[in-house]
Each structure stands twice: as structure tokens, then as C-alpha cells.
Amino acid sequence: MTVTLKDVAQAARVSVSTASRALTGTGLTSERTQQRLTRIARELGYRPNPIARGLKTGQSRLVALLVHNLTNASFQVMAEVVQARLKALGYQMLLCIGGDDPQQESDTLTTLVDHRIDGLIVVPTGKNGPQLKALAKDVPIVCLVRRDDATDLETVLADDPQGAYLGTRHLIELGHKRIGLIVGRQDTTSGRERLSGYVRALREAGIAKDDTLIHAGHFVPETGATGCRKLLDLPRPPSAIFVANHEATLGVLRVTAERNIAIPHDLSLLCYEDMPWFEWHRPAISIVDNGARDLANLAVDRLLQRMDAKSNGNDGVREYRVGARLIKRDSCRQFDAPVSARSAKPKSPSKSSAAKSSASKPAKV
């Protein structure tokens, strides 16, 4: 049976109020009494009821992090950072997965209200602005990675326009003029801004934008597979592909392996957002790093400040940016001449092609 505070008080032969003050460290109880009550509570297996305590104090010590998935390595890093920061301050993090689905996001927000959370960091779908705005009247909220254009919520973003610009310019400097882009949905902040950076780099280099080289879609591996096939099947396939939809990277790597396309000999590949095995892949994959750890730390800083100040109302739009950086590895090469293998259809690899394709598969560690 559950041991209650009343049980602890009876075992210690003190009042319930004295036991409560001793175990919460509040009120006037002697150090000796506090130590004795703590020992008795431990021996009986007493655990405080956080819901009851939250009702009494007005604080649940629960903070929620709502992200789309854990396929994206950036979301994994963010969850780890937020968890560690909150735990050090005596908060518990509720990790929620919304699947980038507006209805699932809405249902999750309703559940979090029932749990009386003290704060929320959310990667919004952009479809539940009114609900988020209503929640923000009572709960401090910080948006992360994406902006919700229907609200004036405080937001922490990566510098995606600059990151995509740096990545595209790098490929152009290597001599690539036909650069395929696989990017996120255009109704999302990251999708729009990464496309804008790509277009800006092309424009500055005097390269006309070719819509057949651009494929936008949901943040899932299937988007990468579909986009990669379409790009490789063009009469003039690209000499480089910039995968600016992080989840799509897995689909792109699958298709290049199926078609025996060696990276970077047959096709240069640049990806957005890092994940640990990119560096271990052979060849190591060049990336644009969005600074996931810095994004998470800044989001926690901003949320804690809002929680401390209890500033939840309409106090104007505040937007913060974390700089992106290009990390050059081995998956991009100087472009000199077309290689017919880029448009090759699936076939049984010869000994030479098998040797090349092995270079594009993850190394065994």
C-alpha cells in the first residue's frame, strides 16, 4: 500500500504539518527533527505526491519538451541538453513526440495542461497557433527550431538562411553548377529559410534557379528517397545534392547505395545537421551544423527567465538566432567532368563498381 505523509507523522509521533515542514525543508523545525523524519520516511518507503504538492504550491516542477521525432539527431541532442539542465535545477522533463502532426500536437498540449506544467519548449507545427497563444497566458513557452507565425511567442532559431547559403556556396566553389536540393516543407520556417539560402548562393554566382532540381517534402526518410530518385533520373542529373531536410538523408543514402553511386566520385553529397555516425561514415559526410546544443541551451535559458519573471503575456516578439557553420569532410569533391554513373539504374555491381560503392557505405566499427 502507498505510504502517506500521515503514516510518516504517526510513526514519528508528530503532527502531519510538522512532518510536512520537515520533509519539504520549510517552516521552523529543528535539524534533529528534520533528520529523524527523513530517516523514518526513507525506512517506510514514503514518496511525496508531486501532484498534491503542485496543487498546494502552484508548481508541478514539470517542464515539457515537445518535438516532432527522434529520428532527427538534433532533437536527440536537444532532449539530452534540456533534460540535464532541468534536472540540475530540480525539474523533471516530460518528453513528448508530436510526429509533426497538428492533431497530435493539439492533443498533447491539452494533456500537458492537465499535468499543470510549469513551462514548455515546443517545436511547433505552425497549425495550432491559437491554442499555443491561449496556453501562453498561464504557462511560459519558448518555440524552438520553428517559428509559429500565428503567435508572438519567444523563439529560438538556427541561422538557416546563412547555413544553406554557406553549404550551396561551398558546392559552387567546387565547380558544381547543377546542385540538387532536397528540403523541408515550405510551410515551415526551416524549409523556407534553407531554400532561400540556396537560391541566394545561386543568384550571387549567376546560376539560374532550376525548379526541377528542387524537391520539398515532409521530414521523413521517404522524402529523401523519392527526391533522390527524381534527381538522378533527370536527363541531366546534378553533380551534387544538398540534403537540407535532415531526416531525408537516410533515404538519399539508401538510393545512392542501390544505384551503386560512389560518393564523392560520382556524386558530391552535403547534408544539413550533424549526427554522430556522419563522421564515421566512409566517406565522412560534409555537413552544415545548425548548433543543436547551443539552440537547446539558449531555449532553456530563455524559458527559465520567463518562468522566474512569470512573464507570460504579450510582451512583443523576441527572436534569437544561433549561427550555423560548414564542416568540410570527404563527401564533396571538385567537379571536373560528367560521370555517366550518376544516372545509372539499379544493377548487379561489377567488381570495380562494388569496390566504389563500398566507399559510400557506413564503416564497421
C-alpha positions in Angstrom: 0.0 0.0 0.0 1.1 3.6 -0.6 2.7 5.2 2.4 1.2 8.6 3.1 2.5 11.6 4.9 0.1 10.8 7.7 1.7 7.4 8.1 5.1 9.1 8.5 3.8 11.5 11.0 2.2 8.7 13.1 5.4 6.7 13.1 7.4 9.7 14.2 4.7 10.7 16.7 4.4 14.3 15.3 1.7 16.2 13.6 1.1 16.0 9.8 2.0 19.7 9.5 5.3 19.1 11.3 6.2 16.2 9.1 5.4 18.2 6.0 7.6 21.1 7.1 10.4 18.8 8.0 10.3 16.8 4.7 10.0 19.8 2.5 12.6 21.8 4.3 10.2 24.7 5.0 9.0 26.1 8.3 10.5 26.1 11.7 11.7 22.6 12.5 15.0 21.7 14.2 17.7 20.0 12.2 17.4 17.0 14.5 13.7 16.6 13.8 14.2 17.0 10.1 16.9 14.3 10.1 14.7 11.9 12.1 11.6 12.5 9.9 13.8 12.0 6.8 15.1 8.7 8.1 11.7 7.4 9.1 10.2 8.4 5.7 13.0 6.6 3.9 12.5 3.4 6.0 8.8 3.4 5.4 9.3 4.0 1.6 7.4 7.3 1.6 7.5 9.2 -1.7 6.0 12.7 -1.9 3.0 13.2 -4.2 4.1 15.7 -6.8 0.6 16.4 -8.0 -0.6 17.2 -4.4 2.4 19.3 -3.8 1.8 21.1 -7.1 -1.8 21.9 -6.1 -0.5 23.3 -2.8 2.5 25.3 -4.1 1.2 26.2 -7.6 4.3 24.5 -9.1 4.5 21.0 -10.6 8.2 21.1 -11.2 7.4 19.6 -14.6 8.6 21.2 -17.9 7.7 19.7 -21.2 9.7 19.4 -24.4 7.6 18.8 -27.5 9.5 17.7 -30.6 8.5 16.1 -33.9 10.5 12.9 -33.8 13.7 11.3 -32.5 14.9 10.3 -36.0 16.4 13.8 -36.2 19.7 13.7 -34.3 19.3 17.4 -33.5 16.2 16.6 -31.5 18.1 13.9 -29.6 20.8 16.3 -28.6 18.2 18.9 -27.6 16.4 16.4 -25.4 19.6 15.4 -23.7 20.6 19.1 -23.0 17.2 20.1 -21.8 16.9 17.1 -19.5 20.3 17.7 -17.9 19.7 21.4 -17.4 16.3 20.9 -15.8 17.4 18.0 -13.7 20.2 20.1 -12.2 17.5 22.7 -11.1 15.1 20.1 -9.6 12.7 19.9 -12.6 11.5 16.8 -14.4 11.3 16.9 -18.2 8.3 15.4 -20.0 9.5 14.4 -23.5 6.6 14.5 -26.0 6.7 13.3 -29.6 4.3 15.1 -31.9 5.1 13.4 -35.2 4.8 16.9 -37.0 1.1 16.2 -36.9 -1.2 19.1 -35.9 -3.8 17.0 -34.3 -1.3 15.0 -32.3 0.3 18.3 -31.2 -3.1 19.7 -30.2 -3.9 16.6 -28.1 -0.5 16.7 -26.4 -0.9 20.3 -25.5 -4.3 19.5 -23.9 -2.7 16.7 -21.9 0.1 19.0 -20.7 -2.4 21.5 -19.4 -3.9 18.7 -17.3 -0.5 18.0 -15.9 -0.1 21.6 -14.8 3.3 22.0 -16.4 5.5 24.9 -15.3 6.9 25.6 -18.7 7.1 24.4 -22.3 9.7 24.2 -25.1 8.0 23.3 -28.4 9.0 22.7 -32.0 5.6 23.9 -33.4 3.8 22.5 -36.4 2.6 26.1 -37.1 -1.1 24.8 -37.2 -2.1 25.3 -33.5 -1.2 29.0 -33.0 -4.5 29.9 -31.2 -4.1 27.0 -28.8 -0.5 27.9 -28.0 -1.4 31.5 -27.6 -4.1 30.7 -25.1 -1.8 28.3 -23.2 0.9 31.0 -23.0 -1.4 33.2 -20.8 -0.7 30.7 -18.0 2.4 28.8 -19.0 5.8 30.3 -20.1 6.5 29.0 -23.7 9.5 29.1 -25.9 9.4 27.9 -29.5 12.5 26.1 -30.8 13.7 25.5 -34.4 10.5 26.8 -35.9 8.5 30.0 -35.6 4.7 29.9 -35.2 3.6 32.8 -37.4 0.2 33.0 -35.8 1.7 33.8 -32.4 4.1 36.3 -30.9 5.8 33.6 -28.8 9.5 33.9 -27.9 11.5 31.8 -30.5 15.0 30.4 -30.8 16.1 29.6 -34.3 19.2 28.4 -36.2 20.5 30.7 -38.8 19.2 28.5 -41.6 19.3 31.1 -44.4 23.1 31.6 -43.8 23.7 27.9 -43.2 22.1 26.9 -46.5 23.9 29.7 -48.3 27.3 28.6 -46.9 26.6 25.0 -48.0 25.5 25.9 -51.5 28.3 28.3 -52.0 30.8 25.6 -51.0 29.5 23.3 -53.7 29.6 26.2 -56.2 33.2 26.9 -55.3 34.0 23.2 -56.0 32.8 23.8 -59.6 29.2 22.4 -59.3 26.5 24.3 -61.2 23.8 21.7 -61.2 23.1 21.3 -57.5 20.1 19.3 -56.4 18.3 20.4 -53.2 16.1 18.2 -51.0 14.5 20.5 -48.5 11.7 20.5 -45.9 8.1 21.7 -46.4 7.7 25.3 -47.5 5.1 26.0 -44.8 7.8 25.5 -42.1 10.4 28.1 -41.0 13.4 25.8 -41.7 12.0 24.7 -45.1 11.5 28.2 -46.4 14.7 29.6 -45.0 17.0 26.9 -46.2 15.6 27.2 -49.7 16.1 31.0 -49.6 19.8 30.5 -48.7 20.3 28.0 -51.6 18.6 30.5 -54.0 20.7 33.4 -52.8 24.0 31.5 -53.4 22.9 30.5 -56.9 21.9 34.1 -57.7 25.2 35.5 -56.5 27.1 33.0 -58.6 25.0 33.9 -61.7 23.4 30.4 -61.8 19.7 30.3 -62.8 17.4 28.6 -60.4 16.1 25.3 -61.9 12.9 24.1 -60.2 13.5 20.5 -61.5 16.5 20.4 -59.1 14.5 21.3 -56.0 12.3 18.8 -54.1 10.5 19.8 -50.9 8.6 17.4 -48.6 7.9 16.0 -45.2 10.6 15.5 -42.7 10.9 11.7 -43.2 13.4 9.4 -45.0 10.9 8.7 -47.8 11.2 12.3 -48.9 15.0 11.8 -49.4 14.5 8.5 -51.4 11.8 10.0 -53.7 13.7 13.2 -54.3 17.0 11.5 -54.9 15.4 9.1 -57.5 13.8 12.0 -59.3 17.1 14.0 -59.4 19.1 11.0 -60.6 16.6 10.2 -63.3 16.8 13.7 -64.9 18.2 13.8 -68.5 21.0 16.0 -66.9 21.3 14.8 -63.3 23.0 17.0 -60.8 26.7 16.6 -59.9 25.9 17.4 -56.3 23.0 17.0 -53.9 22.4 19.2 -50.9 20.1 17.4 -48.4 18.7 20.2 -46.3 15.9 18.0 -44.9 17.9 16.2 -42.2 15.5 13.2 -41.9 15.7 12.8 -45.7 19.4 11.9 -45.6 18.7 8.3 -44.8 16.6 7.9 -47.9 19.3 9.6 -50.1 22.0 7.2 -48.8 19.8 4.2 -49.5 19.2 5.2 -53.1 22.8 6.0 -53.8 23.8 2.6 -52.4 21.1 0.8 -54.5 22.3 2.5 -57.7 26.0 1.8 -56.9 26.8 5.5 -56.9 30.1 6.2 -55.2 30.3 9.3 -53.1 32.0 11.7 -53.9 33.5 10.2 -57.1 30.1 10.0 -58.9 28.1 12.5 -56.8 29.0 15.1 -54.2 26.8 14.9 -51.1 26.3 17.7 -48.5 23.8 17.3 -45.6 22.2 19.6 -43.1 22.5 19.0 -39.4 25.0 16.6 -37.9 24.6 13.1 -36.4 27.4 11.1 -34.8 27.8 8.4 -37.5 28.2 11.0 -40.3 31.8 11.4 -39.2 32.3 7.6 -39.1 30.7 7.0 -42.5 33.1 6.3 -45.4 33.5 8.8 -46.8 32.8 11.1 -43.9 29.9 13.3 -44.8 30.3 17.0 -45.0 27.5 18.9 -43.2 26.1 22.3 -42.2 25.9 22.2 -38.4 22.9 24.0 -37.0 24.3 24.2 -33.5 21.7 21.9 -31.8 23.4 22.0 -28.4 23.6 25.8 -28.4 20.0 26.0 -29.6 18.8 23.9 -26.7 20.8 25.7 -24.1 19.6 29.1 -25.3 16.0 27.8 -25.3 16.3 26.6 -21.6 17.9 30.0 -20.6 15.0 31.9 -22.2 12.4 29.6 -20.6 13.9 29.8 -17.1 14.0 33.6 -17.3 10.3 33.7 -18.3 9.4 31.2 -15.6 11.3 33.3 -13.0 9.8 36.5 -14.1 6.4 34.9 -14.7 6.3 37.0 -17.9 3.7 35.1 -19.9 1.8 37.8 -21.6 2.1 39.7 -24.8 5.4 41.5 -24.4 6.4 41.7 -28.0 8.2 39.3 -30.4 11.6 38.1 -29.3 13.6 36.0 -31.7 17.1 34.7 -31.2 19.4 33.1 -33.7 22.2 30.6 -33.3 24.8 30.7 -36.1 25.3 27.8 -38.5 28.7 26.6 -39.7 30.0 24.5 -42.6 32.1 21.4 -41.6 34.0 20.0 -44.6 34.7 16.3 -44.6 35.1 13.9 -47.5 31.8 13.6 -49.3 32.2 16.6 -51.7 34.9 16.8 -54.4 36.0 19.2 -57.1 33.7 18.8 -60.1 35.6 18.4 -63.4 33.6 16.3 -65.8 30.3 14.5 -66.0 30.2 10.9 -64.9 27.6 8.6 -66.5 27.3 6.5 -63.3 25.2 9.3 -61.7 22.2 8.4 -63.7 22.8 4.6 -63.5 19.7 2.4 -62.9 19.9 -0.4 -60.3 22.0 -3.3 -61.5 24.3 -6.0 -60.2 27.6 -4.4 -59.4 30.8 -5.4 -61.1 33.9 -5.9 -59.1 35.1 -2.4 -59.8 31.7 -0.8 -59.1 31.3 -2.8 -56.0 34.6 -1.5 -54.8 33.5 2.0 -55.4 30.1 1.6 -53.8 31.6 0.1 -50.6 33.1 3.5 -50.0 29.7 5.0 -49.6 28.5 2.5 -47.0 29.0 3.1 -43.3 32.2 1.7 -42.0 32.1 -1.2 -39.5 33.4 0.0 -36.2 
